């Protein structure tokens, strides 16, 4: 090779000779299915060359994982019980004292080793296999995940509590040496792969030693210091890496998902992990995925939104992890669940915006999956079995959709049911088929405003069909017309079958035509940020110089704006509540707060709309050259600032007539 092997792309057939894949040189005649360099070093320039979202991952769309472990035994509050039981006066602390005893005498590790509660009951995380007379059957779990339509699945291999669910040589607090005496990760890996799914492991142990157990008294026993994250920073950082290495070597996961606080792990160890995992994947000859919430980046890994997702299409490809329950990620007594429609519509919305959804379930400590969770999973699976062609192996289109229901807008945005006016788009990978999914029966006419005659030429539209009640069946919809208000499709007079959402398939004789930018409303409009999903807000009757901010859309006049044309593409942006206009105040610094004032005709009050596609715009100030920006802060009431125009959705806005 004429350049470094780190620059060599392993796509299709490589015929090389000499050393091993781990050093970047491959055996002669090897056929590589993977992309990216042939080896990695623990540096950002090297690991950033790793393709973050391989094609199989973008095709998969839906996965399942589960918070199940020692914290499932108390089944109280949530999976943070191990931490909160040590916080005096907390609900968990009061419950623990009443049920088990004071944590100083009845510590968390009693749930691992086993002990009796105040009522004399033996308490321990020790699920038994069904074949041994228990309730845990990993094959049954895997079958349920497959029936739910998941394409990847796997366990929380270790949560913040420091308990390893595999046969660990570096951590004696594991499921083989204690409790169940089973290699739970191995059992899940084998069962899940046997059903044709990719295998994901999630590890949350960055927070194990960076704050989770900060209320636990100092331990004198070395083993307990390990459990409670008290070994000291150098040893803890090494243990963090060693646990990951064991999981990678022992189970060859397709996805390693990690929780927050990675940025508190030594950078050198983060890089060691990435380089090691990516090099192992080269040796295995498969594409793998790493995810992050902080501490890594989206050049080599996939960003994960917790319980949320963007308000609009976001690139590069992303992931959200959400839970089947709003109250807890692990099983608790009295746990409640989101509706099937809320979870399914959230999946459809996230796929339309260029993402995948990883759904968490919460098994009981003994290995039982509650019936309420099974019902939701099987409902998702029934939908995907019938209408999966509009989900699996599709790609986001130019626009994600339309309709009144705001979904996404950042992390910690709960899933919502859509309405029969909410439509989400996906397209085939060859860009010849457009799917429009309606989140309810639209009635005798389906009107898709995005596909109006001023935005798209539908002369090559060859057929329109409703996906039928069984996979591969279709109902022809031959009657349609397009005008300036949209594409209007005649539907059956009543729903021909029952479904949580209905899919219309538009097939073109060639490529799907390009979608033009949406026209700027001439009347009052809502201006919504692409990252947060919040609307531009004046605050109402405020003084000149008051900051512009963001707020949940509630139809108030504070949130309504008119773009008044000034000629040559410039506008003044006028608030309906107070009559003042958006004003940069001439401050061209990134992060400067945008304000409002009475109209004076100055350049600081003039704005140009720059289309960035998907119906989004940068709103650029004439005086400063900077654009309105949310700073990615999805807090209601957060300030709107100015920033140099860029590709971040923080910098992008949609403008819709009120």
C-alpha positions in Angstrom: 0.0 0.0 0.0 1.3 3.5 -0.9 -0.2 5.1 2.2 -0.8 4.2 5.8 -3.0 1.2 6.3 -5.1 3.4 8.6 -6.3 5.2 5.4 -7.2 2.0 3.6 -10.9 1.3 3.0 -11.9 -2.3 3.4 -14.9 -2.4 1.0 -15.7 -5.3 -1.3 -12.8 -7.6 -2.2 -9.3 -7.0 -0.9 -6.6 -9.3 -1.9 -3.7 -8.8 0.4 -1.0 -10.9 1.9 1.1 -11.1 5.0 0.1 -10.3 8.5 -3.2 -10.3 10.4 -6.3 -8.1 10.3 -5.4 -6.7 13.7 -2.3 -5.1 12.3 -4.0 -3.8 9.2 -2.8 -6.4 6.7 -5.2 -9.2 5.8 -4.8 -12.8 4.7 -4.9 -13.3 0.9 -8.3 -13.7 -0.6 -10.3 -12.2 2.3 -13.7 -10.8 1.3 -14.5 -7.9 3.5 -18.1 -6.9 4.2 -17.1 -4.0 6.3 -16.2 -0.3 5.7 -13.5 1.9 7.3 -9.8 1.6 7.9 -8.0 -1.7 8.3 -6.7 -0.7 11.8 -7.1 2.0 14.4 -4.9 3.7 16.9 -6.2 5.3 20.2 -6.3 8.8 18.8 -9.3 10.9 17.7 -8.1 11.3 14.1 -7.9 7.5 13.8 -11.1 6.4 15.6 -13.0 9.3 13.9 -12.5 7.4 10.6 -14.8 4.6 11.8 -18.2 4.7 10.0 -20.6 5.4 12.8 -23.8 4.0 11.4 -23.3 1.0 9.0 -26.0 0.1 6.6 -27.4 -2.7 8.6 -27.9 -0.4 11.5 -29.7 2.2 9.4 -31.9 -0.6 8.0 -32.7 -2.0 11.4 -34.8 0.9 12.8 -36.0 -0.9 16.0 -34.2 -2.6 18.9 -35.1 -3.7 22.4 -33.0 -3.8 25.6 -33.9 -4.3 29.2 -33.1 -2.9 32.7 -33.0 -6.1 34.7 -30.6 -6.7 37.6 -30.1 -6.5 41.3 -32.0 -3.2 41.4 -35.1 -5.1 40.2 -35.3 -6.9 43.5 -36.6 -4.1 45.7 -38.9 -3.1 42.8 -39.4 0.3 44.3 -39.2 3.8 42.8 -36.7 3.1 39.9 -33.3 1.7 38.9 -31.6 4.4 41.0 -32.6 2.6 44.2 -29.0 1.6 45.0 -28.0 5.2 45.2 -31.1 6.8 46.7 -31.5 4.3 49.5 -28.4 5.9 51.0 -29.8 9.4 50.8 -31.4 10.2 54.2 -35.0 11.2 54.0 -35.6 10.1 50.4 -38.5 7.8 49.6 -36.1 5.0 48.9 -34.3 5.5 52.2 -37.6 5.4 54.2 -38.8 2.4 52.3 -35.5 0.6 52.8 -35.5 1.3 56.5 -39.1 0.1 56.9 -38.6 -3.0 54.7 -35.1 -4.2 55.3 -33.4 -2.0 57.9 -31.0 1.0 58.0 -28.5 0.9 55.1 -25.6 0.9 57.5 -26.8 -2.5 58.8 -28.6 -3.8 55.6 -26.5 -2.5 52.7 -27.1 -2.8 49.0 -24.8 -5.8 48.6 -27.3 -7.8 50.7 -29.5 -7.9 47.6 -26.5 -9.6 45.8 -25.3 -12.0 48.5 -28.8 -12.6 49.9 -30.3 -11.7 53.3 -33.6 -11.7 55.1 -35.8 -8.6 55.3 -37.6 -7.5 58.4 -40.5 -9.9 57.6 -38.1 -12.9 57.5 -38.3 -13.3 53.7 -35.1 -14.3 51.8 -34.1 -11.5 49.5 -31.6 -11.9 46.6 -31.2 -11.4 42.9 -31.2 -15.0 41.9 -33.4 -15.8 38.9 -33.6 -19.4 37.9 -33.9 -20.9 34.5 -37.2 -22.4 33.6 -35.4 -25.7 32.9 -34.2 -25.6 36.6 -37.7 -24.8 37.9 -37.6 -21.0 37.7 -39.4 -18.4 35.5 -36.5 -17.2 33.4 -36.3 -18.4 29.8 -33.9 -16.5 27.6 -35.2 -18.2 24.5 -38.7 -17.1 25.3 -37.5 -13.5 25.7 -35.7 -13.6 22.4 -38.7 -15.0 20.6 -40.8 -12.1 22.1 -38.3 -9.6 20.8 -38.3 -11.1 17.4 -42.1 -11.2 17.4 -42.0 -7.5 18.3 -40.1 -6.8 15.1 -36.8 -5.9 16.8 -33.7 -6.3 14.6 -31.3 -5.9 17.5 -31.6 -6.7 21.2 -29.7 -7.3 24.3 -29.2 -6.7 28.1 -28.0 -3.9 30.3 -24.8 -5.7 31.0 -23.9 -3.4 33.9 -25.8 -0.5 35.3 -24.5 2.2 37.6 -24.5 -0.2 40.5 -21.4 -2.0 39.4 -22.9 -5.5 39.1 -21.7 -7.3 36.0 -24.2 -9.7 34.3 -21.4 -11.8 32.8 -18.6 -14.1 33.8 -16.1 -11.4 34.8 -12.5 -12.0 35.8 -12.0 -8.4 36.8 -15.1 -7.9 38.9 -16.1 -10.5 41.4 -19.5 -8.8 41.8 -21.0 -10.7 38.9 -23.9 -13.0 38.0 -21.7 -16.1 37.8 -20.0 -15.9 41.1 -23.1 -14.7 43.0 -26.9 -14.8 42.9 -28.1 -16.6 39.8 -24.8 -18.3 39.2 -25.5 -17.8 35.5 -23.6 -16.0 32.7 -26.7 -13.9 31.8 -25.0 -12.0 28.9 -24.0 -15.3 27.3 -27.5 -16.7 27.6 -29.0 -13.6 26.1 -26.4 -13.4 23.3 -26.9 -17.0 22.2 -30.7 -16.8 22.3 -30.9 -13.4 20.5 -28.5 -14.4 17.8 -30.4 -17.7 17.3 -33.4 -15.6 16.3 -31.5 -13.7 13.7 -31.1 -10.4 15.6 -28.0 -8.4 16.1 -26.7 -8.3 19.7 -26.4 -5.1 21.7 -25.0 -4.7 25.2 -25.5 -1.5 27.2 -23.0 -0.4 29.9 -23.7 2.4 32.3 -20.6 2.0 34.4 -19.1 5.4 33.7 -21.3 6.9 36.4 -20.6 4.0 38.7 -17.4 5.7 40.0 -18.2 9.3 39.1 -21.0 10.1 41.5 -23.5 7.3 41.8 -22.4 6.0 45.2 -21.2 9.3 46.7 -23.5 8.8 49.7 -22.1 5.4 50.6 -19.7 5.4 53.5 -16.1 4.6 52.9 -15.6 0.8 52.9 -12.6 -1.0 54.5 -13.0 -4.2 52.6 -11.2 -4.0 49.2 -13.9 -6.0 47.4 -16.6 -3.6 48.7 -14.6 -0.7 47.7 -14.7 -2.1 44.1 -18.5 -2.6 44.3 -19.1 1.0 45.6 -16.6 2.7 43.2 -14.1 3.6 45.9 -10.8 2.3 44.3 -9.5 5.7 43.3 -9.5 7.3 39.9 -6.6 5.4 38.2 -7.9 2.0 39.3 -11.5 2.8 38.5 -10.6 4.1 35.0 -8.7 0.9 34.3 -11.6 -1.2 35.6 -13.9 0.7 33.3 -11.8 -0.3 30.3 -11.2 -3.9 31.5 -14.9 -4.5 31.8 -15.6 -3.3 28.3 -12.7 -5.4 27.0 -14.2 -8.5 28.6 -17.6 -7.9 27.1 -16.0 -7.2 23.6 -13.8 -10.3 23.7 -16.3 -12.6 25.3 -19.5 -11.8 23.4 -18.5 -9.9 20.2 -21.4 -7.4 20.5 -22.6 -5.7 17.3 -23.5 -2.6 19.3 -21.9 -1.2 22.5 -24.2 1.3 24.0 -23.0 3.6 26.8 -24.8 5.9 29.2 -23.9 9.4 30.3 -20.8 10.7 32.1 -18.3 9.2 29.7 -16.7 12.6 29.6 -15.6 12.0 33.2 -13.7 8.9 32.1 -10.0 9.5 31.3 -9.8 10.4 27.6 -7.0 8.0 27.1 -9.2 5.1 28.2 -12.1 6.2 26.0 -9.7 6.1 23.1 -8.3 2.8 24.1 -11.8 1.3 24.2 -12.7 2.7 20.8 -9.5 1.6 19.1 -9.7 -1.9 20.7 -13.3 -2.5 19.8 -12.9 -1.2 16.2 -9.8 -3.4 15.7 -11.6 -6.4 17.0 -14.4 -5.7 14.6 -11.9 -5.7 11.8 -10.7 -9.1 12.9 -14.3 -10.4 13.1 -15.0 -8.9 9.7 -18.2 -7.1 10.7 -19.4 -3.5 11.1 -20.1 -2.5 14.7 -21.7 0.5 16.4 -20.8 2.6 19.4 -23.2 5.1 20.9 -22.8 7.9 23.3 -24.6 10.7 25.2 -21.3 12.6 26.0 -17.6 11.9 25.8 -17.4 10.7 22.2 -18.5 12.3 19.0 -20.7 11.6 15.9 -17.8 11.2 13.5 -17.1 7.6 14.7 -20.0 6.9 17.0 -23.8 7.4 17.0 -25.3 10.1 19.3 -28.2 8.9 21.5 -31.1 11.0 22.6 -32.5 9.8 25.9 -36.3 9.6 25.8 -36.6 11.9 22.8 -35.2 12.9 19.4 -34.9 15.9 17.2 -37.9 18.0 16.1 -36.8 17.7 12.4 -34.6 15.5 10.3 -31.1 15.4 11.7 -27.9 14.2 10.2 -25.8 12.2 10.8 -27.9 9.1 11.7 -28.9 9.1 15.3 -30.5 6.9 18.0 -32.9 7.3 20.9 -33.4 5.1 23.8 -36.8 5.2 25.3 -38.7 3.2 27.9 -42.0 1.4 27.8 -42.8 3.2 31.1 -42.7 6.9 32.1 -42.0 6.1 35.7 -39.0 3.7 35.7 -36.6 1.9 33.5 -36.7 -1.2 35.8 -39.7 -3.1 37.1 -41.4 -1.6 40.1 -44.6 -2.5 41.9 -47.4 -0.6 40.2 -45.4 0.4 37.1 -47.4 2.1 34.4 -46.9 2.0 30.6 -47.2 4.3 27.6 -49.9 3.3 25.1 -49.2 1.2 22.1 -50.0 4.1 19.8 -47.7 6.4 21.7 -44.8 4.0 21.4 -45.5 3.1 17.8 -46.1 6.6 16.6 -42.9 7.6 18.3 -41.0 4.9 16.3 -42.6 6.1 13.0 -41.7 9.7 13.8 -38.1 8.9 14.7 -37.5 6.8 11.6 -38.9 9.7 9.5 -36.2 12.0 11.0 -33.3 9.7 10.2 -33.1 7.8 13.5 -33.5 4.4 15.2 -35.4 3.6 18.4 -34.1 1.4 21.2 -37.0 0.5 23.4 -36.4 -0.5 27.0 -38.6 -3.0 28.9 -38.6 -3.9 32.6 -38.7 -7.6 33.5 -39.5 -8.7 37.0 -36.5 -9.9 39.1 -37.4 -13.6 38.7 -37.2 -13.4 34.9 -40.9 -12.8 34.1 -41.9 -10.2 31.5 -45.2 -8.7 32.6 -48.2 -9.2 30.3 -48.8 -5.4 29.9 -45.3 -5.1 28.4 -45.8 -8.1 26.2 -49.0 -6.7 24.8 -47.3 -3.5 23.7 -44.4 -5.3 22.2 -46.6 -7.7 20.2 -48.7 -4.7 19.1 -45.6 -3.1 17.6 -44.7 -6.4 16.1 -48.1 -6.8 14.5 -47.8 -3.4 12.9 -44.3 -4.0 11.6 -45.2 -7.4 10.3 -47.9 -5.9 8.2 -46.5 -2.5 7.2 -42.7 -3.0 7.8 -41.8 -2.2 4.2 -42.5 1.5 5.1 -40.0 1.2 8.1 -37.3 -1.3 7.6 -34.5 -0.5 5.2 -36.0 2.9 4.3 -34.4 6.3 4.5 -35.5 9.7 5.6 -36.9 11.9 2.8 -36.3 15.6 2.3 -39.2 16.4 4.7 -40.1 14.3 7.7 -43.8 15.0 7.6 -46.6 17.4 8.5 -49.4 17.7 11.0 -50.3 19.4 14.3 -48.7 17.1 16.8 -45.2 18.1 17.9 -42.9 15.1 18.5 -39.3 15.3 19.6 -37.4 18.4 20.2 -34.5 17.1 22.3 -34.0 14.6 25.1 -36.6 13.8 27.7 -39.6 14.5 25.4 -42.3 12.0 26.1 -43.8 10.0 23.2 -47.2 11.2 22.0 -50.0 9.7 20.0 -50.5 11.4 16.7 -53.8 12.2 15.0 -55.3 11.5 11.6 -53.8 14.8 10.4 -50.2 13.8 11.3 -48.2 12.3 8.4 -44.7 11.0 8.4 -42.6 10.3 5.3 -40.0 7.6 4.5 -38.6 6.6 1.1 -37.1 3.5 -0.4 -33.3 3.3 -0.6 -33.4 3.5 -4.4 -35.4 6.7 -4.0 -38.3 5.6 -6.2 -41.0 5.0 -3.6 -42.3 7.5 -1.1 -44.3 6.3 1.9 -46.8 8.6 3.7 -47.8 7.1 7.0 -51.0 8.7 8.5 -51.4 8.2 12.3 -55.1 7.6 12.1 -57.7 7.0 9.4 -57.9 10.2 7.4 -61.5 9.8 6.1 -62.6 9.7 2.5 -59.9 12.0 1.3 -56.2 12.1 2.4 -54.7 15.6 1.8 -51.0 15.9 1.9 -50.1 19.6 1.9 -46.4 19.0 1.6 -47.0 17.6 -1.9 -48.7 20.7 -3.3 -48.1 21.8 -6.9 -45.9 24.7 -5.9 -43.4 22.4 -4.2 -43.2 19.2 -6.2 -43.9 18.0 -9.7 -45.8 14.7 -9.6 -45.9 14.0 -13.3 -43.9 10.8 -12.8 -46.1 9.5 -10.1 -47.0 6.0 -11.5 -49.3 4.6 -8.8 -50.8 5.3 -5.4 -51.7 2.4 -3.1 -52.8 1.8 0.5 -50.8 -0.9 2.2 -53.2 -3.7 2.9 -54.0 -5.5 6.2 -51.5 -8.3 5.4 -47.9 -7.9 4.3 -47.5 -7.5 0.6 -51.2 -6.7 -0.1 -52.3 -3.4 -1.5 -55.4 -1.4 -2.3 -55.2 0.7 -5.4 -56.1 4.4 -5.0 -56.4 5.6 -8.6 -58.3 8.9 -8.0 -56.1 11.8 -7.0 -55.5 15.4 -7.8 -52.9 17.9 -7.0 -53.3 21.7 -6.6 -51.7 24.5 -4.7 -53.0 23.2 -1.4 -51.7 19.7 -1.7 -52.1 16.2 -3.1 -55.6 15.0 -2.5 -56.1 11.2 -2.6 -59.5 9.5 -2.6 -59.6 6.8 0.1 -62.1 4.1 0.8 -65.3 5.5 2.4 -64.3 3.9 5.7 -61.2 2.2 7.0 -61.0 -1.3 5.3 -59.2 -2.7 8.4 -58.0 -1.6 11.8 -54.5 -0.4 12.4 -52.6 2.1 14.7 -51.5 4.0 11.5 -52.1 3.7 7.8 -49.5 3.8 5.0 -50.0 5.2 1.5 -47.3 4.1 -1.0 -46.5 6.5 -3.9 -44.4 4.8 -6.6 -42.7 6.9 -9.2 -41.5 5.9 -12.7 -38.1 7.2 -11.8 -36.5 9.0 -8.9 -38.8 10.8 -6.5 -39.0 14.4 -7.7 -37.1 17.1 -5.7 -39.1 18.9 -3.1 -39.0 22.7 -3.3 -38.9 25.0 -0.3 -42.1 25.8 1.5 -43.4 29.3 0.7 -43.0 31.9 3.5 -46.5 32.6 5.1 -47.8 36.1 4.5 -49.9 36.1 7.7 -49.2 35.2 11.3 -46.8 32.3 11.6 -45.2 30.0 14.2 -41.4 29.9 14.1 -40.1 26.6 15.5 -36.5 25.6 16.3 -35.2 22.5 14.5 -33.4 21.1 17.5 -35.6 21.9 20.5 -39.1 21.9 18.9 -39.9 25.1 20.9 -41.4 28.2 19.3 -39.9 31.7 19.1 -41.5 33.8 22.0 -41.5 37.5 22.6 -42.7 37.2 26.2 -45.7 39.5 25.4 -46.0 43.0 26.9 -42.3 43.6 27.6 -40.0 46.5 27.3 -37.7 47.2 24.3 -34.4 45.3 24.8 -36.1 42.3 26.3 -34.7 39.0 25.2 -36.3 36.6 22.7 -36.9 33.2 24.1 -38.4 29.8 23.4 -41.7 28.3 24.6 -44.0 25.4 24.1 -46.5 26.2 21.3 -49.8 27.2 22.9 -51.3 29.5 20.2 -50.8 32.6 22.2 -50.0 35.9 20.4 -46.6 36.0 22.1 -45.7 33.1 19.8 -47.1 34.5 16.6 -44.9 36.5 14.1 -45.3 38.1 10.7 -42.5 38.2 8.2 -43.0 41.5 6.4 -41.2 41.7 3.1 -38.8 44.7 2.7 -37.6 43.8 -0.8 -34.4 42.0 -2.0 -35.3 39.1 0.2 -35.1 40.9 3.5 -37.9 40.8 6.2 -38.8 42.4 9.4 -40.1 39.9 12.0 -43.0 41.4 13.9 -44.5 40.0 17.1 -48.3 39.9 17.2 -48.5 40.6 21.0 -46.4 43.7 21.3 -45.7 44.9 17.8 -42.0 44.9 18.3 -39.5 43.3 15.9 -36.6 40.9 16.3 -33.3 42.9 16.7 -29.7 41.7 16.9 -28.6 45.0 18.5 -25.5 44.8 16.3 -23.8 42.3 18.4 -22.1 39.8 16.1 -20.5 37.6 18.8 -21.5 34.0 18.8 -23.9 33.5 21.7 -25.1 37.1 21.8 -28.7 37.2 23.0 -31.3 38.3 20.4 -33.6 41.1 21.6 -36.6 43.0 20.4 -37.4 46.7 19.9 -39.7 49.0 18.0 -39.2 49.1 14.3 -36.6 51.7 13.2 -35.6 50.4 9.8 -32.0 49.5 10.7 -30.0 46.6 9.4 -30.0 45.0 12.8 -33.8 44.5 12.4 -33.7 43.0 8.9 -33.5 39.3 8.3 -33.0 36.9 5.4 -34.3 33.4 5.1 -31.7 30.8 3.9 -33.3 27.5 3.0 -31.3 24.4 4.4 -33.8 21.9 3.0 -36.6 19.9 4.7 -38.6 23.0 5.0 -36.1 24.6 7.4 -34.4 28.0 7.3 -31.5 29.9 8.8 -32.8 33.3 9.8 -29.8 35.5 9.1 -29.4 39.1 10.4 -28.4 41.8 7.9 -26.4 43.8 10.4 -24.3 41.0 11.9 -24.4 38.1 9.5 -25.2 35.8 12.3 -28.4 33.7 12.6 -31.0 33.0 15.2 -29.9 30.0 17.3 -31.5 28.0 20.2 -28.1 26.9 21.6 -29.7 23.5 21.8 -31.4 24.4 25.1 -34.8 22.8 25.2 -35.7 24.4 28.5 -38.9 26.3 28.3 -38.1 30.0 28.6 -34.5 29.6 27.4 -33.0 32.5 25.4 -32.6 32.7 21.7 -29.1 33.8 20.7 -27.1 34.6 17.6 -24.6 32.3 16.0 -22.7 32.0 12.7 -24.8 30.1 10.2 -24.0 26.4 10.4 -25.4 22.9 9.8 -26.6 22.4 13.4 -30.4 22.1 13.9 -29.9 24.6 16.7 -29.5 27.1 13.8 -32.5 26.0 11.8 -36.1 27.0 12.0 -39.4 26.0 10.4 -42.0 28.7 9.6 -45.7 27.6 9.5 -48.8 29.6 9.1 -51.0 29.8 12.2 
